[in-house]
Amino acid sequence: MKTVLIGVGQAGGKLATALAEFDSRMGFGAVRGALAVNSAKADLQPLPLDTVLVGQDRVKGHGVGGDNELGAEVMQSDAREVMGELDGRITAEAEAIFVVAGLGGGTGSGGMPVLVKELKRVYDVPVYGLGILPGRDEGSMYQVNAGRSLKTVAREADSVLLVDNDAWRSSGESMEEGFDAINQAIAQRIGLLLASGEATEGVGESVVDSSEIINTLRSGGVAALGYASSEASEEAEENINTIMSTVRRALLTGTSLPKATEADSALVVVAGKAETISRKGVERARSWVEEETGSLQVRGGDFPLESGRLAALVLLGGVERSERLQQFMERAKQAQQESEDGKPDPVGMWDNDQIDSLL
């Protein structure tokens, strides 16, 4: 799927960079352009991407200090400049736009919904969010920021693909090491998903194309992506059980949002050498995912790729009922109540019309 990436805030800029570099390194050609946007000049300077500094009049290049309302305001004020930088990057060949942000910070969580809304107004391709949830140890402000941002962007974007920091960090890692490892892992998974059908190295039996990704995310709301890989045998028939077990691990233990197994739709992609991918194995795995998610909209296909391993990607659309997501929103609500005792709660559940959003 030919995609343009826009990283917003520090975390968003770093992840957009990792995605663009993975795509380039693999030679996929799915990422057709990338831009980083931030209110902190120092966070933009190390990035190899083209950049836009927003909020210069308000914060003088020093960032918004975690204030996502201010982050939304400076993005709104400088939206024309950002959209101008995107002219020529979002061309007729682009099939989707991903706005990437850490949902706990100020510029990312505040600016992401504003930019998504503006992009939706101008372009007629799907506009997706790629959001990183803060870990439990990142403080109440980050929880509240993420709750408000997620509630808002889930209404504005065509879908929001979530990554839970807590699920991916290894014990003993520093926060910086953890973030770098998470960025590389996300880049690999989403990079493979975007590349499905873009850079095949063989002829598969049922190659996934961009429309299947778009249709899987068509239900809107929140999405998650599962991944796992295994050593492959040379013969396709010997890989039937391997495909099944790899898809099971991708869904049950390898998703970007843990315990997100109940979904409105799903897409199963098996990547590897074309001659090692068993169509019977893919179909059995697709049927199992259908039973596990309770969805009748489960698509399946292969992604021919020169590798000695088989990889499984399971994209889930409409996972708002996820236990992990419900726990996070409750945590964000409690953090808001603790920090502003007696004031209206802006988080809660996003179907509550009495809850304020950022826009």
Phi, psi and omega per residue, in radians:
M1 nan 2.044 -3.114
K2 -1.234 2.118 -2.918
T3 -2.318 2.556 2.960
V4 -1.924 2.310 -3.108
L5 -1.837 2.403 3.033
I6 -2.254 1.926 3.113
G7 -1.582 2.202 -3.109
V8 -2.005 2.243 -3.113
G9 1.421 3.101 -3.080
Q10 -1.110 -0.912 -3.125
A11 -1.120 -0.695 3.138
G12 -1.118 -0.715 3.116
G13 -1.127 -0.720 -3.141
K14 -1.172 -0.717 -3.127
L15 -1.240 -0.692 3.082
A16 -1.060 -0.684 3.087
T17 -1.090 -0.809 -3.137
A18 -1.072 -0.701 3.120
L19 -1.143 -0.812 -3.128
A20 -1.107 -0.699 -3.125
E21 -1.217 -0.677 3.088
F22 -1.093 -0.801 -3.139
D23 -1.058 -0.741 3.131
S24 -1.175 -0.757 -3.122
R25 -1.084 -0.667 -3.130
M26 -1.441 -0.231 -3.133
G27 1.270 0.457 -3.087
F28 -1.310 -0.734 -3.108
G29 1.327 0.341 3.124
A30 -1.413 -0.568 3.115
V31 -1.500 1.944 -3.048
R32 -1.665 -0.111 3.108
G33 3.138 2.676 3.135
A34 -2.598 2.455 -3.110
L35 -2.442 2.462 3.079
A36 -1.968 2.355 -3.104
V37 -2.207 2.309 -3.137
N38 -2.745 2.811 3.046
S39 -1.717 -0.096 3.129
A40 -1.890 1.960 -3.081
K41 -1.069 -0.690 -3.094
A42 -1.095 -0.513 -3.139
D43 -1.371 -0.381 3.134
L44 -1.467 -0.552 -2.989
Q45 -1.032 -0.668 -3.117
P46 -1.348 -0.199 -3.004
L47 -1.364 2.437 3.111
P48 -1.411 0.005 -3.129
L49 -1.526 2.856 2.912
D50 -1.179 2.555 -3.004
T51 -2.317 2.771 3.024
V52 -2.325 2.220 3.071
L53 -1.670 2.102 3.124
V54 -1.884 2.776 3.066
G55 1.332 0.312 -3.110
Q56 -1.003 -0.683 -3.134
D57 -1.175 -0.554 -3.053
R58 -1.609 -0.789 -2.988
V59 -2.078 0.027 2.995
K60 1.005 0.573 3.097
G61 1.388 0.179 -3.079
H62 -1.773 0.102 -3.137
G63 1.478 3.015 -3.063
V64 -1.803 0.111 3.041
G65 1.095 0.582 3.111
G66 1.418 0.034 -3.129
D67 -1.498 1.758 -3.046
N68 -1.354 -0.307 2.994
E69 -1.187 -0.727 3.060
L70 -1.158 -0.650 3.075
G71 -1.039 -0.721 3.092
A72 -1.157 -0.692 -3.108
E73 -1.144 -0.781 -3.103
V74 -1.230 -0.556 3.073
M75 -1.183 -0.715 3.107
Q76 -1.093 -0.746 -3.113
S77 -1.135 -0.632 -3.062
D78 -1.875 0.318 -3.108
A79 -1.046 -0.646 -3.123
R80 -1.091 -0.702 3.126
E81 -1.139 -0.736 3.131
V82 -1.122 -0.798 -3.141
M83 -1.106 -0.601 3.091
G84 -1.106 -0.679 3.107
E85 -1.173 -0.418 -3.139
L86 -1.451 -0.285 3.073
D87 -1.020 2.264 -3.116
G88 1.559 -0.324 3.077
R89 -1.607 -0.702 3.096
I90 -1.630 1.633 -3.076
T91 -1.755 -3.093 -3.108
A92 -1.124 -0.385 -3.128
E93 -1.392 -0.271 -3.138
A94 -1.167 2.271 -3.139
E95 -1.794 -0.240 3.137
A96 -2.865 2.788 3.052
I97 -2.179 2.296 3.057
F98 -1.961 2.153 3.009
V99 -1.743 2.113 -2.960
V100 -1.936 2.288 -3.130
A101 -2.775 2.617 2.874
G102 -1.395 2.244 -3.006
L103 -1.431 -0.087 -3.116
G104 -1.615 -0.434 -3.083
G105 -1.364 -3.122 -3.085
G106 -1.490 -0.957 -3.099
T107 -1.188 -0.761 -3.115
G108 -1.143 -0.897 -3.069
S109 -1.242 -0.566 3.128
G110 -1.444 -0.689 -3.068
G111 -1.391 -0.486 -3.081
M112 -1.018 -0.909 -3.131
P113 -1.081 -0.635 3.128
V114 -1.108 -0.820 -3.107
L115 -1.189 -0.690 3.093
V116 -1.036 -0.791 -3.137
K117 -1.073 -0.737 -3.137
E118 -1.173 -0.722 3.109
L119 -1.105 -0.709 3.110
K120 -1.096 -0.584 -3.134
R121 -1.213 -0.562 -3.004
V122 -1.698 -0.702 -3.007
Y123 -1.888 2.636 -3.095
D124 -1.846 0.359 3.014
V125 -1.801 2.780 3.120
P126 -1.031 2.422 3.073
V127 -2.013 1.995 -3.091
Y128 -1.897 2.649 2.969
G129 -1.771 2.492 2.973
L130 -2.105 1.811 -2.994
G131 -2.011 2.435 3.111
I132 -1.851 2.084 3.100
L133 -1.316 2.462 3.096
P134 -1.222 2.691 3.058
G135 -1.292 2.874 -3.127
R136 -1.090 -0.461 -3.057
D137 -1.600 0.184 -3.055
E138 -1.636 0.125 3.012
G139 1.658 2.705 -3.034
S140 -1.162 -0.607 -3.138
M141 -1.034 -0.698 -3.121
Y142 -1.210 -0.617 3.101
Q143 -1.140 -0.786 -3.132
V144 -1.136 -0.797 3.105
N145 -0.960 -0.814 -3.085
A146 -1.166 -0.700 3.116
G147 -1.077 -0.807 -3.141
R148 -1.142 -0.774 -3.106
S149 -1.130 -0.790 -3.124
L150 -1.105 -0.763 3.120
K151 -1.006 -0.707 -3.085
T152 -1.330 -0.851 -3.048
V153 -1.227 -0.480 3.096
A154 -1.106 -0.475 3.104
R155 -1.451 -0.479 -3.045
E156 -1.590 -0.682 -3.044
A157 -1.439 2.815 3.040
D158 -1.202 -0.504 3.018
S159 -2.979 2.722 3.104
V160 -2.142 1.984 3.091
L161 -1.490 2.068 -3.032
L162 -1.766 2.520 3.015
V163 -2.185 2.210 -3.131
D164 -1.681 1.965 -3.126
N165 -0.954 -0.751 -3.058
D166 -1.050 -0.565 -3.066
A167 -1.306 -0.329 -2.971
W168 -1.972 -0.220 -3.127
R169 -1.421 2.414 3.125
S170 -1.593 2.584 3.120
S171 -1.150 2.488 3.128
G172 1.579 -0.217 3.110
E173 -1.384 2.538 2.959
S174 -1.247 2.877 3.141
M175 -1.069 -0.721 -3.123
E176 -1.141 -0.778 3.099
E177 -1.084 -0.702 3.133
G178 -1.090 -0.776 -3.137
F179 -1.118 -0.719 3.136
D180 -1.101 -0.752 3.138
A181 -1.146 -0.715 3.116
I182 -1.098 -0.762 3.134
N183 -1.031 -0.752 3.141
Q184 -1.163 -0.693 3.125
A185 -1.152 -0.761 3.116
I186 -1.110 -0.755 -3.120
A187 -1.036 -0.716 3.123
Q188 -1.118 -0.822 -3.064
R189 -1.188 -0.904 -3.105
I190 -1.251 -0.579 3.073
G191 -1.056 -0.740 3.092
L192 -1.148 -0.704 3.130
L193 -1.079 -0.844 -3.121
L194 -1.107 -0.588 -3.090
A195 -1.344 -0.203 -3.132
S196 -0.934 2.098 3.124
G197 1.450 -0.087 -3.096
E198 -1.662 -0.574 -3.016
A199 -2.448 0.972 -3.090
T200 -1.211 2.479 3.135
E201 -1.936 0.305 3.102
G202 -3.009 -3.140 -3.127
V203 -1.852 1.911 3.127
G204 -1.458 2.933 3.129
E205 -1.320 -0.600 -3.119
S206 -2.613 1.374 -3.030
V207 -1.274 2.352 3.107
V208 -1.231 2.464 3.018
D209 -2.164 3.085 -3.024
S210 -1.055 -0.611 -3.076
S211 -1.088 -0.531 -3.134
E212 -1.268 -0.594 3.039
I213 -1.152 -0.826 -3.124
I214 -1.069 -0.757 -3.134
N215 -1.173 -0.604 3.111
T216 -1.142 -0.597 -3.126
L217 -1.588 0.028 -3.036
R218 -1.139 -0.427 -3.124
S219 -1.184 -0.248 3.097
G220 1.335 -2.857 -3.139
G221 1.224 -2.364 -3.032
V222 -1.898 2.450 3.127
A223 -2.174 2.826 3.093
A224 -2.468 2.768 -3.116
L225 -2.289 2.207 3.096
G226 -1.824 2.655 -3.107
Y227 -2.630 2.496 2.978
A228 -2.781 2.792 3.096
S229 -2.488 2.755 -3.112
S230 -2.559 2.768 3.007
E231 -1.137 2.465 -3.090
A232 -1.899 2.547 2.972
S233 -1.431 2.859 -3.118
E234 -1.285 -0.492 -3.088
E235 -1.730 2.351 -3.104
A236 -1.041 -0.712 -3.088
E237 -1.083 -0.509 -3.139
E238 -1.365 -0.142 -3.092
N239 -1.796 0.109 -3.138
I240 -1.033 -0.906 -3.136
N241 -1.208 -0.568 3.102
T242 -1.087 -0.759 3.119
I243 -1.095 -0.776 3.140
M244 -1.047 -0.853 -3.081
S245 -1.186 -0.590 -3.138
T246 -1.226 -0.717 3.091
V247 -1.133 -0.686 3.103
R248 -1.049 -0.785 3.130
R249 -1.148 -0.665 3.134
A250 -1.052 -0.702 -3.097
L251 -1.440 -0.742 -2.987
L252 -1.484 -0.522 -3.079
T253 -2.296 -0.056 -3.022
G254 -2.084 0.335 -3.078
T255 -1.499 2.676 3.122
S256 -1.194 -0.351 3.054
L257 -2.233 1.725 -3.041
P258 -0.988 2.625 3.103
K259 1.114 0.375 3.109
A260 -1.693 1.236 -3.094
T261 -1.813 -0.204 3.084
E262 -1.700 2.066 -3.003
A263 -2.477 2.768 3.080
D264 -1.373 -0.525 -3.103
S265 -2.699 2.855 -3.136
A266 -2.712 2.725 3.056
L267 -2.338 2.214 3.109
V268 -1.872 2.119 3.125
V269 -2.111 2.218 3.068
V270 -1.945 2.110 -3.085
A271 -1.919 2.462 3.122
G272 2.803 -3.044 3.092
K273 -1.039 2.372 -3.067
A274 -0.983 -0.685 -3.073
E275 -1.301 -0.177 3.139
T276 -1.766 -0.115 -3.103
I277 -1.592 2.039 3.121
S278 -1.485 2.131 3.108
R279 -1.106 -0.618 3.102
K280 -1.101 -0.712 3.115
G281 -1.125 -0.727 3.121
V282 -1.108 -0.740 -3.109
E283 -1.195 -0.691 3.088
R284 -1.106 -0.728 3.132
A285 -1.138 -0.710 3.112
R286 -1.070 -0.760 3.130
S287 -1.120 -0.673 3.112
W288 -1.134 -0.741 3.110
V289 -1.096 -0.637 3.093
E290 -1.039 -0.801 3.126
E291 -1.170 -0.736 -3.050
E292 -1.196 -0.658 -3.085
T293 -1.563 -0.322 -3.074
G294 1.310 0.296 -3.119
S295 -1.842 2.473 3.047
L296 -1.653 0.007 3.135
Q297 -1.910 1.198 3.135
V298 -2.032 2.039 3.135
R299 -1.752 2.772 3.137
G300 -2.595 2.611 3.126
G301 -3.035 -3.134 -3.122
D302 -2.092 2.829 3.132
F303 -2.291 1.633 3.138
P304 -1.049 2.202 -3.045
L305 -2.661 2.330 -3.114
E306 -1.245 1.831 -3.104
S307 -2.824 2.624 3.067
G308 -1.491 0.028 -3.133
R309 -2.088 2.837 2.971
L310 -1.903 2.322 3.108
A311 -2.062 2.530 3.096
A312 -2.090 2.290 3.013
L313 -2.014 2.320 3.068
V314 -2.186 1.877 3.114
L315 -1.623 2.211 -3.113
L316 -1.993 2.224 3.080
G317 -1.887 2.465 3.105
G318 1.244 1.063 -3.105
V319 -1.897 0.516 -3.098
E320 -1.041 -0.404 -3.118
R321 -1.453 0.039 -3.136
S322 -0.974 2.337 3.114
E323 -1.046 -0.709 -3.126
R324 -1.110 -0.710 -3.134
L325 -1.190 -0.709 3.098
Q326 -1.082 -0.712 3.118
Q327 -1.115 -0.706 3.131
F328 -1.126 -0.787 -3.114
M329 -1.116 -0.609 3.081
E330 -1.184 -0.688 3.109
R331 -1.110 -0.710 3.117
A332 -1.147 -0.680 3.125
K333 -1.125 -0.760 3.130
Q334 -1.126 -0.673 3.122
A335 -1.109 -0.680 3.105
Q336 -1.132 -0.758 -3.121
Q337 -1.145 -0.639 3.139
E338 -1.237 -0.603 -3.081
S339 -1.499 -0.425 -3.130
E340 -2.350 1.130 -3.075
D341 -0.989 2.171 3.083
G342 1.608 -0.198 3.131
K343 -1.571 2.773 3.129
P344 -1.031 2.445 -3.118
D345 -1.518 2.077 -3.096
P346 -1.556 0.035 -3.053
V347 -1.784 -1.492 3.124
G348 0.880 -2.668 3.055
M349 -1.634 2.437 -2.957
W350 -1.288 -0.056 3.047
D351 -1.597 0.129 3.128
N352 -1.636 1.957 -3.079
D353 -1.189 -0.255 3.133
Q354 -1.450 -0.124 -3.127
I355 -1.543 2.253 3.130
D356 -1.240 2.560 3.002
S357 -2.050 3.126 -3.078
L358 -1.319 -0.438 -3.070
L359 -1.882 nan nan
